[in-house]
Amino acid sequence: MNSSLLFRRVIQQYSIRSFNNISSRFTSSSSSSSSSTTTTKNSSESSPIDSELKNKIDDFIKTNKVAIFIKGEPNAPSCGFSNAVLQILKLHGCEFKSQNILEDVKLRETMKIYSNWPTFPQVYFNGEFVGGCDILLQMHQSGELVEELKKVGIQSKLSNLKNTAPSSSSSPSN
């Protein structure tokens, strides 16, 4: 991964964690009567991931060059962000495997902990978390997605478009 993508991810993760910390402090200080609910919520969030489910997730993302966790199915996404990720991957001619997180509440909640990313879709390349719709869209717009797909052994349909565009330096002068 290049450093600008890594930097964006770090900033987004930091922003999400900061927001969650501020939000939880505000919620717990504004309502002392619900402290037992907060305690229960915090203890369930800190509980470890079920090892059998973690192994299934590990296997799924590591055995597929591109693995995505989406709301709905590829032919019928249930969310605009999932649809956007699917369209970007299709535009690049990218084969992928997907999991519908709406079918399994335990998978959906586990993936939030597993990736430390609270939203869906979630995209993985060669077992490595890439990000969600916003990250994939930025990568697509910047041309970075073509390079990242190449690193995992996938030739994007759009890679030839960059190379075949006429440039002023290569045109013959009369």
PLY file of the C-alpha trace (Angstrom):
ply
format ascii 1.0
element vertex 174
property float x
property float y
property float z
element edge 173
property int vertex1
property int vertex2
end_header
0.00 0.00 0.00
1.32 3.45 -0.70
1.87 5.92 2.09
-0.96 8.30 1.15
-3.54 5.50 1.41
-2.08 4.37 4.71
-2.13 7.95 6.00
-5.81 8.37 5.01
-6.70 5.13 6.78
-4.87 6.14 9.95
-6.61 9.52 10.00
-10.02 7.93 9.43
-9.46 5.28 12.09
-8.25 7.94 14.54
-11.28 10.13 13.76
-13.69 7.23 14.27
-12.08 6.22 17.57
-12.03 9.81 18.80
-15.68 10.27 17.89
-16.62 7.01 19.63
-14.68 7.99 22.77
-16.26 11.43 22.91
-19.69 9.99 22.18
-19.40 7.34 24.91
-18.20 9.91 27.47
-21.06 12.22 26.60
-23.60 9.40 26.79
-22.32 8.05 30.11
-22.09 11.48 31.76
-25.51 12.62 30.57
-27.35 9.57 31.86
-26.14 8.08 35.13
-29.30 5.98 35.46
-28.29 3.90 32.44
-24.84 2.99 33.77
-25.73 -0.69 33.99
-26.66 -0.65 30.29
-23.39 1.11 29.45
-21.42 -1.44 31.46
-23.13 -4.30 29.66
-22.48 -2.69 26.30
-18.81 -2.06 27.08
-18.25 -5.60 28.33
-19.79 -7.07 25.17
-17.69 -4.79 22.97
-14.51 -5.85 24.70
-15.36 -9.55 24.49
-13.01 -11.55 22.27
-14.06 -12.65 18.81
-15.42 -16.19 18.60
-12.40 -18.21 17.43
-14.38 -20.43 15.05
-15.93 -17.41 13.32
-12.55 -15.63 13.25
-11.03 -18.67 11.51
-13.82 -18.64 8.92
-13.29 -14.92 8.29
-9.50 -15.38 8.06
-9.98 -18.23 5.59
-12.45 -16.24 3.48
-10.32 -13.10 3.16
-7.03 -14.94 2.70
-8.20 -17.42 0.07
-9.77 -14.74 -2.12
-7.70 -12.03 -3.80
-10.60 -9.62 -3.35
-13.10 -10.26 -0.57
-15.90 -7.89 0.31
-18.46 -7.78 3.09
-21.55 -6.03 1.78
-25.18 -5.39 2.58
-27.08 -7.62 0.18
-25.94 -9.74 -2.73
-23.80 -8.63 -5.70
-26.79 -8.86 -8.03
-29.08 -7.08 -5.51
-27.19 -4.79 -3.11
-29.25 -3.45 -0.22
-27.19 -0.30 0.28
-25.94 2.48 -1.97
-22.41 2.23 -0.61
-22.30 -1.52 -1.26
-23.63 -0.86 -4.75
-20.91 1.75 -5.36
-18.16 -0.70 -4.34
-19.65 -3.37 -6.58
-19.82 -0.94 -9.53
-16.19 0.14 -9.04
-14.98 -3.47 -8.91
-17.06 -4.37 -11.98
-15.74 -1.32 -13.84
-12.22 -2.64 -13.26
-13.29 -6.15 -14.33
-12.31 -7.43 -10.93
-13.45 -10.85 -9.76
-14.34 -10.97 -6.06
-16.09 -13.03 -3.45
-18.65 -11.48 -1.16
-20.44 -12.12 2.10
-23.88 -10.66 2.83
-23.60 -9.27 6.36
-27.37 -8.75 6.57
-27.91 -12.52 6.69
-25.85 -13.02 9.85
-25.98 -10.57 12.77
-23.06 -12.29 14.50
-20.88 -11.94 11.37
-21.87 -8.28 11.00
-20.96 -7.42 14.60
-17.79 -9.51 14.51
-16.56 -7.82 11.32
-16.78 -4.41 13.01
-14.39 -5.67 15.70
-12.23 -7.75 13.36
-11.47 -4.84 11.03
-11.80 -2.08 13.61
-14.05 -0.44 11.02
-17.66 0.28 12.06
-19.34 0.48 8.64
-20.00 -1.61 5.56
-19.00 -2.43 2.92
-15.55 -3.64 3.90
-13.00 -4.48 1.21
-9.97 -6.79 1.54
-7.16 -7.41 -0.95
-5.07 -10.55 -0.32
-6.20 -10.72 3.29
-5.40 -7.07 3.98
-8.14 -4.61 4.93
-8.36 -1.80 2.36
-11.32 0.18 3.67
-14.87 1.00 2.77
-16.65 2.73 -0.07
-14.96 6.10 0.48
-11.45 4.64 0.36
-12.16 2.49 -2.69
-13.75 5.46 -4.48
-10.71 7.66 -3.74
-8.39 4.92 -4.96
-10.43 4.57 -8.14
-10.52 8.32 -8.81
-6.78 8.73 -8.25
-5.82 5.70 -10.35
-4.34 4.05 -7.28
-6.82 1.15 -7.48
-5.31 -0.01 -10.79
-1.90 -0.26 -9.08
-3.23 -1.99 -5.95
-5.09 -4.56 -8.04
-1.90 -5.16 -10.03
-0.04 -5.88 -6.76
-2.49 -8.69 -5.99
-2.24 -10.11 -9.51
-5.36 -8.59 -11.06
-5.16 -6.71 -14.34
-7.70 -3.88 -14.26
-9.68 -3.21 -17.43
-8.84 0.45 -16.88
-5.06 -0.07 -16.85
-4.93 -0.09 -20.65
-6.86 3.16 -20.88
-4.07 5.05 -19.13
-1.40 3.55 -21.38
-3.20 4.05 -24.70
-4.18 7.69 -24.22
-2.37 9.89 -26.73
0.16 12.27 -25.28
1.55 15.41 -26.83
5.14 14.15 -26.57
4.48 10.95 -28.54
2.51 12.48 -31.40
4.45 12.90 -34.64
5.16 16.46 -35.69
4.92 17.46 -39.32
0 1
1 2
2 3
3 4
4 5
5 6
6 7
7 8
8 9
9 10
10 11
11 12
12 13
13 14
14 15
15 16
16 17
17 18
18 19
19 20
20 21
21 22
22 23
23 24
24 25
25 26
26 27
27 28
28 29
29 30
30 31
31 32
32 33
33 34
34 35
35 36
36 37
37 38
38 39
39 40
40 41
41 42
42 43
43 44
44 45
45 46
46 47
47 48
48 49
49 50
50 51
51 52
52 53
53 54
54 55
55 56
56 57
57 58
58 59
59 60
60 61
61 62
62 63
63 64
64 65
65 66
66 67
67 68
68 69
69 70
70 71
71 72
72 73
73 74
74 75
75 76
76 77
77 78
78 79
79 80
80 81
81 82
82 83
83 84
84 85
85 86
86 87
87 88
88 89
89 90
90 91
91 92
92 93
93 94
94 95
95 96
96 97
97 98
98 99
99 100
100 101
101 102
102 103
103 104
104 105
105 106
106 107
107 108
108 109
109 110
110 111
111 112
112 113
113 114
114 115
115 116
116 117
117 118
118 119
119 120
120 121
121 122
122 123
123 124
124 125
125 126
126 127
127 128
128 129
129 130
130 131
131 132
132 133
133 134
134 135
135 136
136 137
137 138
138 139
139 140
140 141
141 142
142 143
143 144
144 145
145 146
146 147
147 148
148 149
149 150
150 151
151 152
152 153
153 154
154 155
155 156
156 157
157 158
158 159
159 160
160 161
161 162
162 163
163 164
164 165
165 166
166 167
167 168
168 169
169 170
170 171
171 172
172 173
